[in-house]
Amino acid sequence: MGILDFLFGNKSEKIKDFKDRGAVILDVRTKNEYDQGAIPGSKHIPLQQVQSHINKIKAWNKPVITCCASGVRSGSAAALLRNNGVEAMNGGGWLSLHKKWEA
């Protein structure tokens, strides 16, 4: 176990747990970024619009894994969702999340 796993838990295991429970991947990048490539089946709501879509996201009634280009915006989105009663985690950058999601 690496120091990051010790400090923050194993993200791959948490992603698997969320996936097993029917999680939704929420990509919070801009439309232009999303249009250039995304995880198949992911939902797209740019970070600046997440707050105004909280009720829609809650209605999914599923855990949410956020992603963006590097993990910074998705970290903000995941915190915002958790603060509003949504079970959410930061999946980080969409390319690395895609590899873990498909594993």
Secondary structure, 3 states (H helix, E strand, C coil): CCHHHHHHCCHHHHHHHHHHCCCEEEECCCHHHHHCCCCCCCEECCHHHHHHHHHHHHHHCCCEEEEECCCHHHHHHHHHHHHCCCCEEEEEEHHHHHHHHHC
